[in-house]
């Protein structure tokens, strides 16, 4: 995949017009808090003082991880495909939240260790039946990594709207995400790992040791794409490719939790301007996510102690995105409402 050129959204003249439009609504300046910041950001992304939200979609990418063989998860690997079945049956949290917000939901098999066969509602982009164990070998080949990036980008081109939310499912993917964070952000592994699916404190420490040993084994791997291929997952690579293409198309990117943010970390190391397009839905309760957000300069909209993944945070943040655009477009100005402004 040829990496896209992503333009910064910086535009001083438009930024000034957006500030003027926001400050002239019938409210004290700044009184809508982060909604004002969000309205300003979406206006810059869409290059208008009257932004719109069109056909928002959430893509949930699923994949398995060979590193599960190291005992880094409290749940067996079969849970990945079983949860994909749950998504397809409409029984997961993301199904509920996406439906209540009128958001299209797509489930993508990026590399699950299971054969689903043709299924309604499942997008088959399987690279392989899970990655290799990065504790002993590179998780994926460079060719597989490039294929995953390209598949993610191509999926974005099928979407009709201008907002994309990201979700994931994959037993073991918090370990892959923590390894990416450790390698690309230079943060000690013990500060990157968390309970994931429910590890004990001893299990969390074991996870950190697995990552430290793997990092030592692959010490010479430093370039972002090489780090992604060595430690990442097919679903993480596919998300990174989708994020890069979505930003190139000037879409709003809704960033969910720890694993999704690790995919963004890779994308941002490749194309830093991508961060202009990102709305950080929430700060998860997974250890390391807050520090990863700080590394990327991301300010989360919500603090709900979520750590489910699936794109649930993206879906829950969507009403706030609508609210930001709606107040900018529909709220009266001091002049139109004949209300006295600030002296």
N, C-alpha and C positions, 0 to 999 in steps of 0.2 A: 504493500500500500504506500503510495506517495503521500507524505504528510501534507495536510492542507496549510495554506497560509491564512492565518487568523488575524484579522485587523483589530486593533484596539478600538474600544467604543468611545474613546476620548474625543470630545467636540466642545470646545469652550463656548462657542456661540449658542449651540443647542442646550448645553448645560445651563447657561444663564436664563434661557427662555423657560426651561423646565422649572428652575428655582422660582422664577417670577410667577408661573402658572400655579405652582404648589402653594406659594406664600400668599397668593391673592384669593385663596378659597376662604370661606367664612369660618375661620378658626384662628387661634393664636399661632404664630409661626412655630413650627416644630411640634405642635401638640398631637399630631398623629404619629409621632415617633418613627419607628422603623418602617412603617407603611409609606412615609414620605421618601425615605431613602430608597425603598423598593420601587416606588413609582418613578423616581428619578432614574434608577438603573434601567428599568424596562423601557423607558422613553429613549434612553441613549442606545440601547440594544436595537430598538426598532426605528431609530432615527426620526422620532416624531414627538410632539407634545400631546398626542392623542393615541397612545398605544392601545392595542386590543389583544385579548387572549382568544386564540382560535384553536379548536380541536386538540386540547391537551391530551397527551398520551403518556403512559408509563410502560416501560419495557423492563421485564424481569428476566435477567439472564441467569441460567442455571448451569453449574458445572461441578465436577468432582475433582478431588485433589489427592494425589498419591501420598502426600505427607501424612495423611490420616493413619497410615501404617505405623507411624511413630507414636501413636497413642495421644494425639493432641486434641481429641474431641471427646465430649461426654456422650455423644450419640453415634451410632453406627452409620457407615456411609450410605446404606440403603435409604436413610431418611431423605436424602436429596431427591431421588426419583419418586419416593412416596409423597413428598411435598409438592413436586411438580404435578402429580396426579390430583392432589388437593386443589392446586391452582386451577387446573382444567375443569374440576368439578364445581368450582366457585365457592369453595369452603374455607379459604384462608383469609386472614385479616386484610391483605391487600385487595382481595376481591370485594370485600365489604366496603372498604374506604374508597376505592376507585369508583365503585358503583354509586355511592352516595354523593360523590362529587362530579358525576357525569363524565368521567375520564375513561378514555379507551385504554384497555389493558392488553398487552401482548406478552406471552410467555415464550422465551427463546431457549432451546436446548443448545447450549454452547459446547457442552462436552460432558454430559451426564453418563455415568457408567451403567447404562441401562438402555435397552432398545424399546422405544415407545411405539414404533411404527407410525404410519400416517394418522394424525389425530387432529380433529377440529380444534382450533385455538392454539395449537402448538406450532411454533416456527422452528423447523429443523435446520440448524446450522452447526451440527455436531462436528467438531474438529477431530476428536478421539474420545474413547471411553475413559475420560479423566486424564489428568496430567500425571507425569511421573513424580516420584518422591524426590523433592528437591534436597532432602537430607543426604541423598546419595548420588543424585544426577540432576542435570538441568531439567526443570519441570516440563518445558516444551522446546522443540527445535525453533530456530529462527524462522523457518518457513511456516510452522504452525502458528507462531506468534503473529507473523505478517498476515496470515490468512484470517485469524481471529479479528485483527484490527480492521481488515477490509470488509469482513462480514458485518461488523458493527456499523461501519460507515454506510454500507449499502442499505441496511435496515432503516437508517434515518431517512434515506431518500424515498422510502415508501410512505412516510408519514405525511398527512395532509396539513398538519397544524404548525404552530410556532412555539409550542412549549413541550418539552420532553422531560419526564421524570425517570430516574434510574432506580432499579431494584435488583436484588440478586438472591440466589439460593445456592448453597453449596457447603456441605459438611467439610470442615477444615479450612474454609476460606478466611476466617479471622487470622489463622496462622500465616497464610500467604500474604494477607494485607499487612500484618505486623512486620513480616520480613521485608516487604517493599518499603514500609515506613522506616525501618531500621537502616536499610541500605541507601535510600534516596534522601532521607532527611537527616541522617547521621545521629539519630536518637537511640540511646541504649535499648537493647531488646527488652529488657525487663520493664521499661516504661512504655513499650509499645503493645505488650500482650495483655489480654484480659480473659475473663471467664468464658467468653464465646457462648457456647450452648449450655454452659453451667458447670465448668470445671471447678474443682476444689482449689484452694490456695496452692497445694502441692502440685496439682495438675497445671496451674498457671505457670509455676516456676519451671516445671518440666518443659512446657511449651517454649519458654524463653531460652532454655538451654538448647533445645532442638534448633531454634533459629540462630543462636550464637554459633553453634557447631557448623551449621550449613553456611553461614556467612563466612566463617573461617575457611571452609572447603572451597568456596567460590570467591575468595578474597579479591581476585583480579577483575571481577565483574563490576563495572562502575557506570557504563553508559546506560541511560534510561531504558532503551529498548532491550538491551542485554539483561538488565536487572529484571525487567518484566518477564522475559522468556525464562529466566533462571528460577525465579521465585513465585511468579504469578500463577493465575488460573486462567482457563479459557474464557470464563465469564468476565473476569477482570479485564483481560485484554480486549474482549469484544466491547465492553463498556467504554474503555479508553478510546477505541476507534470511533464509537458512536458519538462520544463527547466531542472529539475533534471535528467530526463532520457537522454536528449540530451547531457548534460555535461558528464554523465557516458559513453556515446558512443563516447566521444571526438569530438563532433560536434562543429561548430562555431555557437554561439547564437547571432542573431541580435536583439538588444533590442530597441523597439520603444519608445513611449512616457511615460506619467505619469502613466497610469494604468498598462501598461506592466512592468514598472520599479517597481511598488508596488508589483507585483507578484514576481519579482526577489528579492525584499527585503525579502519576506517571505522565498524564497528558499535559499537565502544567510544566513539567520539566522539559517536555518536548516543544510546547508552544505556550509560553507564559501568558500571552493576552487572553487565553481561554478563560481566565478567572473573571474577566469583565462580564462574562455571560452567565456566571454561576450564582444561583440563589441557594444558600445553605439552609436546608429545611429545618434542621435541628441539631443539637449536640446529644449524641447517644450516651447511654450509660456504659458503653464498652470502654474499658480503660485504654487510653491512647488517643481516643477520638478528639478530645478537647485540644490536646497538644498538636494533633495533626491539623485541626482547624486553625490554630494559631500559626502554625508553619505556613499555611496557605493564605493567611489574612482573612479567613472566613468568619463572618459574624452570623451565628445561627438565629433563625426566626423563633424557634421553639425550644423549650427545655422540658421534656416530658419523661425523662429517664427511660426512653425506648432503647431496646437493643435487639429487636426482632429482625431487622432487615426487610427484605421483600419489596422495598420501596414504600413502606408504610409512612415514613416521615415525609416523603415527597407528596403523597396523596393528602396527608393532613395539612401540609403547608399550602396546598393549591387554593383554598378559599382566601387565604391572605393575599395571594397574588391577584386574585379577582378583586379583592377589596381595594388594593393599591391602585389598580387600573381604573376601577369604577369611581373612586372618589375624585381622581384626576379628571375624568371625563364628565361626570354628572353633578358633582357638588357645585353649588352656586358660588359665584365670586362676590366680594363685598359690593362691587358696583351693580351686578345683576340683581342682587337681593336687597339693594338699597340699605345696606348695613354699614355703619361707620367703621372704618378701618383703624389700624393702630396709628396714633399720633406721633 
